[in-house]
């Protein structure tokens, strides 16, 4: 799926520059590439990339100079530096000056993409945590909702957050398990320490151990330098393991040792290191069922479920649906200002008729689409995705034989009249919304009158 994320590549080697651009674009990123740091600085601030990948050694200004300059941009991008083996000392210096990561040539594209994902995730989490801290009101802990199910979840978060034990967060996809994890971290004694999140399903199995536990120099081909893993990076802080059910069994055993002993051993090392990190695990799967089928370790499951939180699906959150819709509109007005100020009651009713199998994430996407296409002050039924416009309640879907279902022409007429009501009878505006000429609209209305 394409990502609305901008990445800037600064590399004077045309072959490597083209390779990096092709690899990043194949993953759905929007990429602009430059040969020099001067070009990047001249054009970059107006484009505001999320991540800059730059060689340290460049003609003209160096990658170090570029790093120093872009840190003043608002918002500042993440910076990943590329260095030849002989300039590793410069890369270490760059890390101290604010670079987020560095890789050595020749590049391993798998490791490059893992580093890109990690830096973008860190940046996104930092932005989101900042936004949620600003939006906190009363007891909502950075989450949105006042339904009974959510109030119960808030109370559980407030009770569990200070305890410092592992937490298993259960919930369907799109319910906001990651937001719950951040709320736990924000309310804990570790709130000022690192918070990292990793999707276990998104890391190749052969790279997962190195990503989590780090590796010693020379541990495998391409490992020229020792590298700390996610567990060490999150030391004194919190690590969220999303989709924990996808973690391979051998790695589950190593994670269990971290939880029990507070120690880890990097790949290729014979030295045990102590680590102090709170583990939060999230999944939409039935881990108990996976334990019974031998796909998940029972001892790790019982260790993780010291505390368990269940995030309710959107269909169980009652009045939160309207609150969330208004919240997303407010967010969109801040990031994409236009004249849309709310959502019509008829559109809210339409949202309530839809089951939202994708939960809050699907609702957010639907509101963003409606906001984008809306040309009036309030989102109407016509602005909503088709699957939502024509959704039926469970009672409607289950009622009557097939002969009771409306015909396609009846559905068309109902929709035309909804649009006409929205435009207060203005047929020219209605035709624009429907994407047809006024002559076609008049013909449809005549056909409907003849049928009735």
C-alpha positions as CSV (number, residue, x, y, z in Angstrom):
1,X,0.0,0.0,0.0
2,X,1.4,3.4,-1.0
3,X,2.4,5.6,1.9
4,X,2.1,9.4,2.0
5,X,5.7,9.6,3.3
6,X,8.4,11.7,1.7
7,X,12.0,10.5,1.7
8,X,15.0,12.5,0.4
9,X,18.1,10.7,-0.9
10,X,21.3,12.6,-1.1
11,X,24.1,10.6,-2.9
12,X,26.7,11.6,-5.4
13,X,27.1,8.1,-6.8
14,X,24.5,8.0,-9.6
15,X,24.2,4.2,-9.6
16,X,23.6,4.0,-5.8
17,X,21.3,7.0,-5.9
18,X,19.2,5.3,-8.6
19,X,19.2,2.0,-6.7
20,X,18.1,3.7,-3.4
21,X,15.3,5.6,-5.2
22,X,14.0,2.5,-6.9
23,X,14.1,0.4,-3.7
24,X,12.3,3.0,-1.7
25,X,9.7,3.7,-4.4
26,X,9.0,0.0,-4.7
27,X,7.9,0.1,-1.0
28,X,5.4,2.9,-1.8
29,X,7.4,5.9,-0.5
30,X,7.6,9.2,-2.3
31,X,11.2,9.9,-3.1
32,X,13.2,12.9,-4.3
33,X,16.9,12.4,-5.0
34,X,19.8,14.9,-5.1
35,X,23.4,14.7,-6.0
36,X,24.6,17.4,-3.6
37,X,23.8,18.7,-0.2
38,X,23.3,22.2,-1.6
39,X,20.5,20.9,-3.9
40,X,18.9,19.2,-0.9
41,X,19.0,22.3,1.2
42,X,17.7,24.5,-1.5
43,X,14.7,22.4,-2.3
44,X,14.2,20.2,0.7
45,X,12.7,22.6,3.3
46,X,9.7,23.4,1.0
47,X,9.0,19.7,0.6
48,X,9.6,18.8,4.3
49,X,10.7,15.2,4.0
50,X,10.0,12.7,6.8
51,X,13.4,11.1,6.4
52,X,16.7,12.0,4.8
53,X,19.2,9.4,3.6
54,X,22.5,11.0,2.9
55,X,26.1,10.0,2.3
56,X,28.5,11.6,4.7
57,X,31.1,12.3,2.0
58,X,29.5,14.6,-0.7
59,X,30.9,17.2,-3.1
60,X,30.4,20.6,-1.6
61,X,28.8,20.6,1.8
62,X,29.1,17.3,3.7
63,X,26.4,15.1,5.1
64,X,27.4,16.4,8.5
65,X,26.7,20.0,7.5
66,X,23.4,18.8,6.0
67,X,22.5,17.1,9.2
68,X,23.1,20.3,11.2
69,X,21.0,22.4,8.8
70,X,18.0,20.2,8.6
71,X,17.6,19.8,12.4
72,X,16.3,23.4,12.3
73,X,13.4,22.5,10.0
74,X,10.0,22.3,11.5
75,X,9.2,19.5,11.8
76,X,12.7,18.1,11.6
77,X,13.1,15.0,9.5
78,X,14.8,11.8,10.7
79,X,18.3,11.4,9.3
80,X,20.0,8.2,8.2
81,X,23.6,8.5,7.1
82,X,25.6,6.3,4.8
83,X,29.3,5.9,5.3
84,X,32.2,4.0,3.9
85,X,34.0,1.7,6.5
86,X,36.9,4.1,6.7
87,X,34.7,6.9,8.0
88,X,32.8,5.1,10.7
89,X,34.3,7.5,13.3
90,X,32.6,10.3,11.5
91,X,29.3,8.4,11.6
92,X,29.6,7.9,15.4
93,X,30.3,11.6,15.7
94,X,27.2,12.3,13.6
95,X,25.0,10.1,16.0
96,X,26.2,12.3,18.8
97,X,25.2,15.4,16.9
98,X,21.6,14.1,16.2
99,X,21.7,11.6,13.4
100,X,19.2,8.8,13.9
101,X,21.2,5.9,12.4
102,X,23.9,5.1,10.0
103,X,24.7,2.3,7.6
104,X,28.0,1.2,6.1
105,X,28.8,0.5,2.4
106,X,28.3,-1.8,0.7
107,X,24.6,-1.5,1.6
108,X,22.4,-4.4,2.6
109,X,19.0,-3.4,1.2
110,X,17.1,-5.5,3.8
111,X,18.9,-3.8,6.6
112,X,18.4,-0.4,4.9
113,X,14.6,-0.9,4.7
114,X,14.4,-2.1,8.4
115,X,16.3,1.0,9.4
116,X,14.0,3.2,7.3
117,X,10.9,1.7,8.8
118,X,12.3,2.0,12.3
119,X,13.2,5.7,11.9
120,X,9.9,6.5,10.4
121,X,8.1,4.7,13.1
122,X,10.1,6.5,15.8
123,X,9.3,9.8,14.2
124,X,5.6,9.0,13.7
125,X,5.3,7.9,17.3
126,X,7.1,11.0,18.6
127,X,4.7,13.2,16.6
128,X,1.6,11.2,17.7
129,X,2.6,11.2,21.4
130,X,3.1,14.9,21.2
131,X,-0.3,15.4,19.7
132,X,-2.0,13.1,22.2
133,X,-0.3,14.8,25.1
134,X,-1.7,18.1,23.9
135,X,-5.2,16.6,23.4
136,X,-5.5,14.9,26.8
137,X,-8.6,16.1,28.6
138,X,-9.6,14.8,32.0
139,X,-9.3,11.0,32.3
140,X,-9.1,10.1,28.6
141,X,-5.4,9.4,28.7
142,X,-4.9,10.5,25.1
143,X,-7.7,8.3,23.9
144,X,-11.0,9.4,22.5
145,X,-14.3,8.1,23.8
146,X,-16.7,8.3,26.7
147,X,-18.7,5.1,26.3
148,X,-19.0,2.7,29.2
149,X,-16.6,0.3,27.6
150,X,-13.9,3.0,27.2
151,X,-14.4,4.4,30.7
152,X,-13.7,0.9,32.0
153,X,-10.6,0.7,29.9
154,X,-9.4,4.1,31.2
155,X,-9.8,2.9,34.8
156,X,-7.8,-0.3,34.0
157,X,-5.0,1.7,32.4
158,X,-4.7,4.0,35.4
159,X,-4.5,1.0,37.7
160,X,-2.0,-1.0,35.6
161,X,0.3,1.7,34.3
162,X,2.3,2.3,37.6
163,X,2.7,-1.5,38.2
164,X,5.6,-1.9,35.7
165,X,4.7,-5.6,34.9
166,X,4.2,-6.9,31.4
167,X,0.8,-6.2,29.8
168,X,-1.0,-8.2,27.1
169,X,-3.2,-5.9,25.0
170,X,-6.0,-7.7,23.1
171,X,-8.3,-6.4,20.5
172,X,-9.4,-6.6,16.9
173,X,-7.4,-4.9,14.2
174,X,-7.9,-1.2,14.1
175,X,-9.2,-0.8,17.6
176,X,-6.2,1.3,18.8
177,X,-4.1,-1.2,20.7
178,X,-1.0,1.0,20.1
179,X,-2.7,4.0,21.5
180,X,-3.5,2.0,24.6
181,X,0.2,1.1,24.9
182,X,1.3,4.7,24.7
183,X,-1.3,5.7,27.3
184,X,0.2,3.0,29.6
185,X,3.7,4.4,29.0
186,X,2.6,8.0,29.5
187,X,1.0,7.2,32.9
188,X,4.0,5.1,34.1
189,X,7.2,6.0,35.9
190,X,8.9,5.4,32.6
191,X,7.0,8.3,30.8
192,X,10.2,10.3,30.1
193,X,12.2,7.2,28.9
194,X,12.2,5.7,25.3
195,X,9.0,4.2,23.9
196,X,9.5,1.9,20.9
197,X,7.0,-0.1,19.0
198,X,7.7,-2.9,16.5
199,X,5.4,-5.1,14.4
200,X,6.6,-8.6,14.8
201,X,4.8,-9.5,11.5
202,X,6.8,-7.0,9.6
203,X,10.3,-8.3,10.3
204,X,11.7,-11.2,8.3
205,X,12.2,-14.2,10.6
206,X,15.9,-14.4,9.7
207,X,16.5,-10.8,10.8
208,X,14.2,-10.8,13.9
209,X,16.8,-12.0,16.5
210,X,19.3,-9.4,15.4
211,X,16.7,-6.7,15.5
212,X,15.5,-7.5,19.0
213,X,18.8,-8.5,20.6
214,X,21.4,-6.8,18.6
215,X,24.6,-8.4,17.2
216,X,28.3,-8.4,17.8
217,X,30.7,-7.2,15.2
218,X,31.3,-10.1,12.7
219,X,28.3,-12.1,13.9
220,X,27.3,-12.6,10.3
221,X,28.1,-11.4,6.9
222,X,27.8,-7.6,6.7
223,X,27.8,-7.1,10.5
224,X,31.0,-5.0,10.5
225,X,30.0,-3.2,13.7
226,X,28.3,-4.2,16.9
227,X,24.7,-3.0,17.1
228,X,22.3,-2.6,19.9
229,X,18.9,-4.2,19.4
230,X,15.4,-2.9,20.2
231,X,15.6,-4.2,23.7
232,X,18.7,-2.2,24.5
233,X,17.4,0.8,22.7
234,X,14.4,0.8,24.9
235,X,16.4,0.3,28.1
236,X,14.8,2.1,31.1
237,X,11.7,2.6,28.9
238,X,9.0,0.6,27.2
239,X,8.9,-1.7,24.2
240,X,5.6,-2.6,22.4
241,X,5.7,-5.9,20.6
242,X,2.7,-5.7,18.2
243,X,1.4,-8.9,16.7
244,X,3.3,-10.9,19.3
245,X,1.6,-14.1,18.0
246,X,3.8,-13.9,14.9
247,X,7.1,-14.2,16.9
248,X,9.0,-17.5,16.0
249,X,9.2,-20.1,18.8
250,X,13.0,-19.9,19.3
251,X,12.8,-16.1,19.7
252,X,9.9,-16.6,22.2
253,X,12.3,-18.5,24.4
254,X,14.9,-15.7,24.3
255,X,12.2,-13.1,25.1
256,X,11.1,-15.2,28.1
257,X,14.6,-15.1,29.5
258,X,14.6,-11.3,29.2
259,X,11.4,-11.2,31.1
260,X,12.5,-13.6,33.8
261,X,16.2,-12.7,34.3
262,X,16.4,-9.2,32.9
263,X,19.4,-10.2,30.7
264,X,20.0,-10.7,27.0
265,X,22.8,-11.9,24.8
266,X,23.4,-10.3,21.4
267,X,23.8,-12.5,18.3
268,X,27.4,-13.7,18.1
269,X,28.3,-12.6,21.6
270,X,29.1,-14.7,24.6
271,X,28.4,-11.9,27.1
272,X,25.2,-11.5,29.0
273,X,24.0,-7.9,29.4
274,X,21.4,-6.6,31.8
275,X,18.4,-4.7,30.4
276,X,15.6,-2.9,32.2
277,X,12.6,-2.6,29.8
278,X,8.9,-2.9,30.3
279,X,7.3,-5.2,27.7
280,X,3.9,-4.5,26.3
281,X,2.5,-7.1,23.8
282,X,-0.4,-6.7,21.5
283,X,-2.3,-9.1,19.3
284,X,-5.7,-9.6,17.6
285,X,-5.2,-13.4,17.7
286,X,-6.4,-15.9,20.3
287,X,-3.1,-16.6,22.0
288,X,-4.6,-19.3,24.2
289,X,-5.7,-21.2,21.1
290,X,-2.2,-20.8,19.7
291,X,-0.8,-22.2,22.9
292,X,-3.0,-25.3,22.6
293,X,-1.9,-25.9,19.0
294,X,1.8,-25.5,20.0
295,X,2.3,-22.2,18.0
296,X,3.0,-20.1,21.1
297,X,4.9,-20.9,24.3
298,X,2.6,-21.4,27.3
299,X,5.2,-20.1,29.7
300,X,5.7,-16.9,27.7
301,X,1.9,-16.5,27.4
302,X,1.4,-16.7,31.2
303,X,4.3,-14.4,31.8
304,X,2.9,-11.8,29.4
305,X,-0.6,-11.9,30.7
306,X,0.5,-10.6,34.2
307,X,-2.0,-7.9,33.2
308,X,-4.4,-8.1,30.3
309,X,-6.3,-5.3,28.7
310,X,-9.1,-5.8,26.1
311,X,-9.7,-2.9,23.7
312,X,-13.4,-2.9,22.7
313,X,-14.3,-2.9,19.0
314,X,-16.1,0.2,17.7
315,X,-19.4,-1.6,17.4
316,X,-19.4,-1.9,21.3
317,X,-18.6,1.8,21.9
318,X,-22.1,3.3,21.3
319,X,-22.0,7.1,21.2
320,X,-18.2,7.1,20.7
321,X,-18.7,6.8,16.9
322,X,-20.0,10.3,16.5
323,X,-17.4,11.7,19.0
324,X,-14.6,10.0,17.0
325,X,-15.9,11.3,13.7
326,X,-15.9,14.9,15.0
327,X,-12.5,14.4,16.5
328,X,-11.1,13.2,13.1
329,X,-12.7,16.2,11.3
330,X,-11.0,18.5,13.9
331,X,-7.6,16.9,13.2
332,X,-8.1,17.2,9.4
333,X,-9.0,20.8,9.7
334,X,-5.7,21.4,11.5
335,X,-3.6,19.5,9.0
336,X,-5.6,20.3,5.8
337,X,-7.5,23.5,6.4
338,X,-10.7,23.9,4.4
339,X,-14.3,25.0,5.0
340,X,-15.6,21.7,6.4
341,X,-16.7,22.2,10.0
342,X,-18.8,19.2,10.8
343,X,-20.9,16.2,9.7
344,X,-24.6,16.2,9.0
345,X,-27.0,14.1,11.2
346,X,-28.0,12.0,8.2
347,X,-24.4,11.1,7.6
348,X,-24.0,10.2,11.3
349,X,-27.1,7.9,11.0
350,X,-25.4,6.3,8.0
351,X,-22.3,5.6,10.0
352,X,-24.3,4.0,12.7
353,X,-25.9,1.6,10.2
354,X,-22.4,0.3,9.1
355,X,-20.7,-2.4,11.1
356,X,-17.1,-1.0,10.7
357,X,-15.2,-4.4,10.6
358,X,-12.0,-2.3,10.4
359,X,-13.0,-0.5,13.6
360,X,-11.6,3.0,14.5
361,X,-9.0,2.8,11.7
362,X,-11.6,2.2,9.1
363,X,-13.8,5.1,10.5
364,X,-10.8,7.4,10.4
365,X,-10.1,6.5,6.8
366,X,-13.7,7.0,5.8
367,X,-13.9,10.4,7.4
368,X,-10.6,11.5,5.7
369,X,-12.1,10.4,2.3
370,X,-15.4,12.2,3.0
371,X,-13.5,15.4,4.2
372,X,-11.4,15.4,1.1
373,X,-14.4,15.2,-1.3
374,X,-16.8,17.4,0.7
375,X,-17.5,20.7,-1.0
376,X,-19.8,22.2,1.6
377,X,-19.5,23.1,5.3
378,X,-20.7,19.7,6.6
379,X,-19.9,16.1,5.4
380,X,-23.1,14.6,3.9
381,X,-24.2,11.1,3.1
382,X,-23.1,11.6,-0.5
383,X,-19.5,12.2,0.6
384,X,-19.2,8.9,2.4
385,X,-17.8,5.7,0.8
386,X,-20.3,3.7,-1.1
387,X,-20.1,0.6,1.2
388,X,-21.1,2.9,4.1
389,X,-23.9,4.7,2.2
390,X,-25.7,1.5,1.3
391,X,-25.0,-0.4,4.5
392,X,-28.0,-2.0,6.3
393,X,-28.5,-2.7,9.9
394,X,-28.3,-6.3,11.0
395,X,-32.1,-6.4,11.3
396,X,-32.5,-5.0,7.8
397,X,-30.0,-7.5,6.4
398,X,-31.7,-10.4,8.0
399,X,-35.3,-9.4,7.4
400,X,-37.7,-10.9,4.8
401,X,-37.2,-13.0,1.7
402,X,-35.1,-11.8,-1.2
403,X,-38.3,-10.4,-2.9
404,X,-38.4,-7.7,-0.1
405,X,-35.0,-6.3,-1.2
406,X,-35.2,-2.9,-3.1
407,X,-34.4,-2.9,-6.8
408,X,-31.3,-1.2,-8.1
409,X,-33.6,1.5,-9.6
410,X,-35.2,2.1,-6.1
411,X,-31.8,2.4,-4.5
412,X,-30.8,4.9,-7.3
413,X,-33.9,6.9,-6.7
414,X,-33.4,7.0,-2.9
415,X,-29.9,8.2,-3.4
416,X,-30.9,10.9,-5.9
417,X,-33.5,12.2,-3.5
418,X,-30.9,12.2,-0.6
419,X,-28.6,14.3,-2.7
420,X,-31.5,16.7,-3.7
421,X,-32.4,17.1,0.0
422,X,-28.7,17.9,0.7
423,X,-28.7,20.6,-2.1
424,X,-32.1,21.9,-1.0
425,X,-33.6,21.1,-4.4
426,X,-30.7,22.7,-6.4
427,X,-30.6,20.3,-9.4
428,X,-27.5,21.8,-10.9
429,X,-25.6,21.2,-7.7
430,X,-27.1,17.7,-7.3
431,X,-26.0,16.8,-10.8
432,X,-22.4,17.9,-10.0
433,X,-22.4,15.7,-6.9
434,X,-23.8,12.8,-8.9
435,X,-21.3,13.3,-11.6
436,X,-23.9,13.6,-14.4
437,X,-25.4,16.3,-16.6
438,X,-28.6,18.1,-15.6
439,X,-30.3,16.4,-18.6
440,X,-29.4,13.0,-17.2
441,X,-30.6,13.9,-13.8
442,X,-34.0,15.1,-15.2
443,X,-34.3,11.9,-17.2
444,X,-33.6,9.8,-14.0
445,X,-36.2,11.8,-12.1
446,X,-38.8,11.3,-14.9
447,X,-38.0,7.5,-14.9
448,X,-38.6,7.4,-11.2
449,X,-41.9,9.3,-11.5
450,X,-43.1,6.9,-14.2
451,X,-42.3,3.9,-12.0
452,X,-44.2,5.3,-9.1
